[in-house]
Every structure is written in C-alpha cells, then in structure tokens.
Amino acid sequence: MTRILIVGGTGETGSWFARYFRDRGLNVTVWGPSGKTEVAKEMNVRYADDLRAEAGNSDAVMVSVPIDKTVQVIRELAPYLQPGSVIMDVTSLKSAPVRAMEEYAPEGVEVLGTHPMFGPTMPALRGQTIILTPVPNRSQNWLSYFRSLFEADGAHIEVVDAEEHDRIMAVVQALTHFAYIGIGATLRALDFDVSRSRRFMSPVYEIMLDFVGRILDQNPELYASIQRNPMAATVRQTFIAECMRLSEKADSGDLEGFKRIMREAAEHYGETHQALERSDQLINGRIRERK
C-alpha cells in the first residue's frame, strides 16, 4: 500500500487530497502547522507526530502549504526522504518549488511539481485539469503513477516544464484574477450598488458579476501570492497599458482607434465565433434558471 504524507493536510487543499487518496486505498498521514489532530480524526487518517520521521517512512510526500512557505518546508523536509520515494508540491507556482525539490531531495528521490487547476470545493476530479511538471531523470516512476491515478478518475492531465507552467499561469491565473479583483475594487471605489444593479442586468453582466464575486469570496492570501509569479509583473503592466490605450481612445472620441484595437485583438484571439457559441450556451442556461 502506497504511504503518502500530506504536509498541510489539515488545510482546505491538503484535506481534499487526503480524502481523495484515502478513498483510493492509499495509506494517508497528514500534518498541519496548527496541530489540528481533530481534522485527521474526522477524515479517518493518521496525524504525524514526528514530521521528519514520517517523511522518511513515506513513499510520497505532498507539500500543500501557502506559496510563501513552500520552499522553506521543502528545504527542511526533503533531506529526510528515502531513495525511491517522491516529493511533490501543489502550489500555483512551479519554478521555485521544483528547483528547491531538485536541490534538497537526496539522490534517488523523485520530484514532481503538481498544480490542481481547481479548488477544494470541487466534489470530484472528473473534468478537472491537473498540471504536472516533472524533472528529467527524476520523475520516471511517480509521474506515471500519479498520472494514471488521476486520469482513471476522469482528470485531464497536462505535462509541461516548470518555466512554461509559470509563463502560462501568469495569464491564466494572475491576469484573470487581477482583472476580476480590479473590477471589484472599482465597484467599491465608485460606491456602486451591486445588489440593486442586479435588477437591471443582462445575463452576460450577471455571469461576469458572479465571477467577480467568486474570486472576492476566496482567500486573499492565496490570490495575492499568485501575483508573485515572477512572470506576472510584465503581464499586469501590459494589461494596464492596454487599458490606458483603450481609455485614451474613448476619452478623446477616437472611436475608429477604439474599434481598431478591438479588431486587432479579435484577430489575434482567433475562433471568436466559437467562443460566442460556447458563451451563448452558458447564457441560455442562466436564462432558463430565471424562468
């Protein structure tokens, strides 16, 4: 039976994976910095009294702690793993954690960066995406093991290197979160009555507003840490510059210039009609809910 230790396993993401692995027959042990042994009892898994000893006796160690603590935990714990085991993380950034796992894990210990593209509120893996960032010559066995495990439950797996992961996530996560939080901050700055506006909204506005609320409802610490992606600063600056360019066209009455920017963006985007059709399905579903 595969023995897995989840460091941070009493937190939201860590406990999600603790239950997942438990239900698939793995021998799960958790540890959390706040010492919430009652969470382990509720999940019917073991709690690690001696973290270093537990790491040395585990086949797999998953690090599920805040991004700003991840490298520190890896540095402190990785040296205790035994050859043939694997250390993995589940943070939203990959370059620094993967480098740390490579550096501090002993020879013969495999390394596997892991990024679940879903939150702990999701009930199951089916239809969800998990990104795996293996290290050449240090992920051979466990990459196949976890990929097969996740795919058997209907997850979509993408395998990329750590730098490409962070480059993509600078847009997929950092930019989209930044834009939604920016809209929320704008509503606050305008003292705009969000609740009242729902009386006048179209389904498109309602869906957009719900996505803003979805982001604002979650842990600010996590969303702030995602902005620490080393490639996100350039993305944010580009976004702000393009917003200013659009604003200048609108403010000056240069509607042709505004339309040109929009047409150029549409040409680069590609397949805008397919996006329109997919979003129509979402909008029509919301309309049916209103009936």
C-alpha positions in Angstrom: 0.0 0.0 0.0 1.4 3.4 -1.0 2.1 5.6 2.0 1.6 9.3 1.4 2.3 12.1 3.8 0.5 15.4 3.1 2.2 18.4 4.8 -0.5 20.9 5.2 -3.0 18.1 5.1 -5.4 19.8 7.6 -5.9 22.8 5.3 -8.5 23.0 2.6 -6.5 21.8 -0.4 -4.4 19.3 1.7 -7.5 17.7 3.2 -9.2 17.5 -0.2 -6.2 15.3 -1.4 -6.1 13.4 1.9 -9.7 12.3 1.4 -9.1 11.6 -2.3 -6.1 9.4 -1.7 -7.7 7.7 1.3 -10.7 6.8 -0.8 -8.4 5.2 -3.4 -6.7 2.9 -0.9 -3.5 4.8 -0.1 -2.2 4.9 3.5 -2.6 8.6 4.3 -0.9 10.6 7.0 -1.4 14.4 7.4 0.4 17.1 9.3 -0.5 20.8 9.8 1.3 23.6 11.5 -1.7 24.4 13.7 -1.7 20.8 15.0 -5.4 20.1 14.2 -5.4 16.4 15.0 -9.2 16.5 15.1 -9.2 17.1 11.3 -7.2 13.9 10.8 -9.7 12.0 13.0 -12.7 13.4 11.1 -11.1 12.1 7.9 -10.1 8.8 9.5 -6.4 9.2 8.6 -3.3 9.3 10.7 -1.7 12.5 12.1 2.1 12.7 12.0 3.5 13.3 15.5 7.1 13.3 14.2 7.1 15.0 10.8 10.7 14.2 9.8 10.4 10.5 10.8 7.1 10.3 8.9 8.7 11.8 5.8 11.5 9.2 5.9 8.9 6.4 6.1 6.7 7.6 3.3 6.6 6.7 -0.3 5.3 10.1 -1.3 5.4 13.5 0.4 3.0 16.1 -0.8 3.6 19.7 0.3 0.4 21.7 0.5 1.2 24.9 2.3 1.0 28.6 1.4 3.2 29.6 -1.6 5.4 31.8 0.6 6.1 28.8 2.9 6.6 26.1 0.3 10.3 26.5 -0.4 11.1 26.7 3.3 9.1 23.5 4.0 10.8 21.7 1.1 14.2 22.7 2.3 13.6 21.5 5.8 11.8 18.2 4.9 13.2 17.0 1.6 16.6 15.7 3.0 14.7 13.1 5.1 13.1 11.3 2.2 14.4 7.9 1.2 15.6 6.8 -2.3 12.6 5.5 -4.4 10.2 8.0 -2.8 8.8 11.2 -4.3 8.3 14.7 -3.1 5.7 16.9 -4.8 4.0 20.2 -4.2 0.6 21.5 -5.1 1.2 25.3 -5.3 0.2 27.7 -8.1 3.8 28.5 -8.9 6.3 25.9 -10.0 9.8 27.2 -10.9 11.0 27.9 -7.3 9.4 24.9 -5.6 10.7 22.5 -8.3 14.2 24.0 -8.1 14.0 23.5 -4.3 12.9 19.9 -4.5 15.7 19.2 -7.0 18.3 20.8 -4.8 17.3 19.5 -1.4 15.9 16.0 -2.1 18.6 13.3 -1.9 19.8 11.4 -4.9 17.3 8.7 -5.8 14.3 10.7 -4.6 12.0 11.7 -7.4 10.5 15.2 -7.9 7.1 16.0 -9.3 5.6 19.5 -9.4 1.8 19.3 -9.3 -0.8 22.0 -9.8 -4.5 21.1 -9.5 -6.5 23.7 -11.5 -9.5 23.5 -9.2 -10.4 24.5 -5.7 -11.3 22.3 -2.7 -15.0 23.0 -3.2 -15.0 20.7 -6.3 -16.6 17.3 -5.3 -14.6 15.1 -7.8 -11.8 15.0 -10.3 -13.9 14.3 -13.4 -13.5 17.1 -15.9 -10.8 18.9 -13.9 -7.3 19.7 -15.1 -4.1 18.9 -13.2 -0.8 20.2 -14.5 2.3 18.0 -13.8 5.8 19.5 -14.0 8.3 16.6 -14.0 12.1 16.9 -13.8 14.1 15.0 -16.5 15.6 11.8 -15.0 13.9 12.5 -11.6 10.2 11.7 -12.2 10.2 8.5 -14.2 8.2 6.2 -11.9 6.0 8.5 -9.9 4.9 10.6 -12.9 3.3 7.5 -14.4 1.8 6.5 -11.1 0.0 9.8 -10.3 -0.9 10.4 -13.9 -2.6 7.1 -14.2 -4.4 7.6 -10.8 -5.8 11.0 -11.7 -6.7 10.0 -15.3 -8.6 7.0 -14.0 -10.9 9.4 -12.2 -11.5 11.5 -15.3 -9.0 14.3 -14.8 -7.3 15.9 -17.7 -3.5 15.9 -17.3 -1.1 18.4 -18.9 2.6 17.8 -18.6 4.9 20.9 -19.0 8.1 22.1 -17.5 8.1 24.5 -14.6 9.0 27.6 -16.5 6.4 27.1 -19.2 3.9 26.5 -16.4 4.6 29.8 -14.7 4.6 31.6 -18.1 1.1 30.3 -18.9 -0.2 30.8 -15.3 0.9 34.5 -15.4 -2.0 34.9 -17.8 -4.4 32.1 -17.0 -4.4 32.9 -13.3 -2.6 36.1 -12.4 -4.1 38.2 -15.2 -7.6 37.0 -14.9 -7.6 37.3 -11.1 -6.1 40.7 -11.3 -8.8 41.9 -13.8 -11.6 40.5 -11.7 -10.3 41.9 -8.4 -9.7 45.2 -10.3 -13.4 45.2 -11.3 -14.4 44.5 -7.7 -12.2 47.3 -6.4 -13.7 49.7 -9.0 -17.2 48.9 -7.8 -16.1 49.7 -4.3 -14.3 53.0 -5.3 -17.5 54.1 -7.2 -19.6 53.1 -4.2 -21.7 51.2 -6.8 -24.8 49.4 -5.6 -24.1 45.9 -6.8 -27.3 44.4 -5.4 -29.5 47.0 -6.9 -27.8 46.6 -10.3 -28.9 43.0 -10.5 -32.4 44.3 -11.2 -31.2 45.8 -14.5 -28.6 43.3 -15.6 -28.4 41.2 -18.7 -27.4 37.5 -18.3 -23.9 38.4 -19.5 -23.5 41.0 -16.8 -24.9 38.7 -14.2 -22.4 35.9 -15.1 -19.5 38.4 -15.1 -20.6 39.8 -11.7 -20.8 36.3 -10.3 -17.2 35.5 -11.4 -16.0 38.7 -9.7 -17.9 37.7 -6.6 -16.5 34.2 -6.8 -12.9 35.5 -6.7 -13.6 38.0 -4.0 -15.2 35.3 -1.8 -12.0 33.4 -1.6 -8.8 33.6 0.5 -7.0 36.9 -0.2 -3.7 35.4 0.9 -3.8 32.8 -1.9 -4.8 35.3 -4.6 -2.1 37.8 -3.5 0.5 35.0 -3.6 -0.4 34.0 -7.1 0.6 37.6 -8.2 4.1 36.7 -7.0 4.6 34.7 -10.2 7.9 36.1 -11.5 6.3 36.5 -14.9 3.2 38.2 -13.8 4.5 41.7 -13.4 5.1 42.1 -17.2 1.6 40.7 -17.8 0.0 43.2 -15.4 1.9 46.1 -16.8 0.9 45.2 -20.3 -2.7 44.8 -19.3 -2.7 48.3 -17.6 -1.0 49.8 -20.6 -3.6 48.4 -23.0 -6.5 49.6 -20.7 -5.0 53.1 -20.8 -4.7 52.9 -24.6 -8.3 52.0 -24.9 -9.3 54.6 -22.4 -7.4 57.3 -24.2 -9.2 56.4 -27.5 -12.6 56.6 -25.8 -11.8 59.8 -23.9 -10.6 61.6 -27.0 -13.5 60.5 -29.1 -11.3 58.4 -31.3 -13.9 55.7 -31.9 -12.1 54.5 -35.0 -9.0 53.9 -33.0 -11.0 52.1 -30.3 -12.6 49.8 -32.9 -9.2 49.2 -34.5 -7.8 47.9 -31.2 -10.8 45.7 -30.7 -10.5 44.3 -34.3 -6.8 43.6 -33.8 -7.5 41.8 -30.5 -10.2 39.7 -32.2 -7.8 38.7 -35.0 -5.2 37.6 -32.5 -7.7 35.8 -30.3 -9.0 33.7 -33.2 -12.1 31.5 -33.2 -14.2 34.3 -31.6 -17.3 32.8 -33.2 -16.8 29.5 -31.4 -16.3 31.4 -28.1 -19.5 33.3 -28.8 -21.4 30.0 -29.3 -19.9 28.5 -26.1 -20.8 31.5 -24.1 -24.3 31.5 -25.6 -24.8 28.1 -24.1 -23.8 29.4 -20.6 -26.0 32.5 -21.0 -29.0 30.4 -22.2 -28.6 28.2 -19.1 -28.7 31.2 -16.9 -31.9 32.4 -18.7 -33.5 29.0 -18.1 -32.7 29.3 -14.4 -34.6 32.6 -14.2 -37.9 31.1 -15.5 
